[in-house]
């Protein structure tokens, strides 16, 4: 039995998971994709009261499933962008933001038990 039996290698390439929210859309960085294990479909969950959102992998036939990571994508970009106007208006309304003037970055926290990535919009920092 090795002393290292229960150890797992740390992946320095993942980085900190975050979402950028701008007038052009919501962009999830590669760390979100990697930590959620490259899901093709997710549900976007919104808690307006606490001003938090979560992304949770799901099956294609799950109600409100949204396309997320396309494994067949031709570009090498490892990010996901949603640019739906209704989504951006919803986020702006919840947060009272004017995305035409400023964008925001929100760090994510992986919820292993819920298999989801949580973003607390109240902790957003302005993008320069």
Buried (B, 14 or more C-beta within 10 A) or exposed (E): EEEEEEEEEEEEEBEEBBBBBBEEBBBBBBBBBBBBEEBBBBBBBBEEEEBBBBBBBBEEEEEEBBEBBEEEEEEEEBBBEBEEEEBBEBBBEBBEBEBEEBBBBBBBBBEEEEEBBBBBBEEBEEEE
